Amino acid sequence: MRENTLADLDLREHFVPASKIGSKASYNYALEGLRGLAALWVAYAHVFGFKYELDPAYHPTFPFQDYFHAAHGGILIFFVLSGYVIGLTNQAPFSRANALRYLLRRFIRLYPIYLLSIILAVLASPHDTWKTVLGNLFFLQGSIAALLSGNGVLWTLHYEVIYYLAFLAIWYFRPKTIPLVWSTFIVACLGWFIPSFPQLLSGYAAGWLFWLFGLWLAWNRQAVGDPSKVPLFTYLLLFIATDRLATVEFLLDSLGFARSNASEINLTDMAYFPICALLFTAVANCPLPGWRVLKVLAMGVPLAHSSYLLAIGQLFEDVTLRIAAAHTVLAVALIRWRIQSKTIAVFAFIGSISYGIYVLHMPMMHLVSNYFPWSGSPGSFTLRLLAWGTLTIGLASFLELTIQPILKGWFQQSLLDRRI
């Protein structure tokens, strides 16, 4: 079947579901695999990147954390996936009843496991004030409350809740696509170039661009037949290289626009957008107009950055930069190696429990650090790693695959079906 054209996906139209999209999308194991890989990237980065967190008396000297993960980029993939899923599951016209159903379903999906993750975080690291704990209970991380010392990754849930609420405005007002995207991008820029501008608001806008991309894709997707063969390993290697190089931040800093107080998500994350869009649409089997431009940017930017660092003699000063350059070269070398995009579905099981893994892996790491009996050697670190992985995946599986369906079924029967 033919690929999407600019005429098919007119960006001048309103940000609404396309009228031709009416059938329910089939379950995409490849996208679930991408979600699982993103969760593994984040968890892996915290185990190997936070020294002496898992084993207080030993940490591997080999820089494992620099080779295999793109943790920050994984957060942006979560944002795209979140917007995409919301778009797939909310294509009916806006109404008060539909909006209430949407909010209640989001609550029951997020909050029970989220609450348990906070309880475990407090048990693992009971040093936070009541203000911090209460602020995290109400998703106020970053704006009012500090992060929990036992579960610092929960800051992204604050962003997700903001986006869930902002979606109601998109759903109701049906803005035009181009003005919405440009205004969001301008707000993202203001926080970087105007120091007095609220940094958190700018951060919301930067992450919102990724969330909106997922939503737009879900609302304008077209079937393209069977999954195609793509240079999947090239895309994954470029994604890791982009995470390591931080090209936009490097460029802005070099031009004198350093911003030490920027929010966790900010303008510099736009470096990820070409490869993020390319990887996501390849796995979702939804080719985009202009995908060749995305491919040139995804390869050209890290190549140019690595070449510049080599020319000025900085490439070999940092192991992270060397590894990023190696990933980039290997990605280009593998560009003709095309495989089925559904290959990434090997991570689909992890994807099905990825939310549980994400919110539980840090308190589990602290609990293992506090209570595991052996410490101080490669063997103890390995045993702690196995204990952490078993506990995290086991509890996430139980909550996501057993408890969550029970809660969802009860919630549907006792509340949604009766009162709305």
Secondary structure, DSSP 8 states (H G I E B T S, - for coil): -----TTTS-TTSBSS--TT--S-----HHHHHHHHHHHHHHHHHHHHHSTTSSSTT---SS-GGGTS--HHHHHHHHHHHHHHHHHHH--S---HHHHHHHHHHHHHHHHHHHHHHHHHHHHH-TT--HHHHHHHHTT-BTTTB---TT-GGGHHHHHHHHHHHHHHHHHHH--BHHHHHHHHHHHHHHHHH-TTS-HHHHHHHHHHHHHHHHHHHHHH----SS--EE-HHHHHHHHHHHHHH-HHHHHHHHTT---TT--SS-GGGGGGHHHHHHHHHHHHT---TTHHHHHHHHHHHHHHHHHHHHHTT-GGG-HHHHHHHHHHHHHHHTTT--EEGGGGGGGHHHHHTHHHHHHHHHHHHHHHHHH-S--SSHHHHHHHHHHHHHHHHHHHHHIIIIIHHHHHHHHIIIIIHHH-
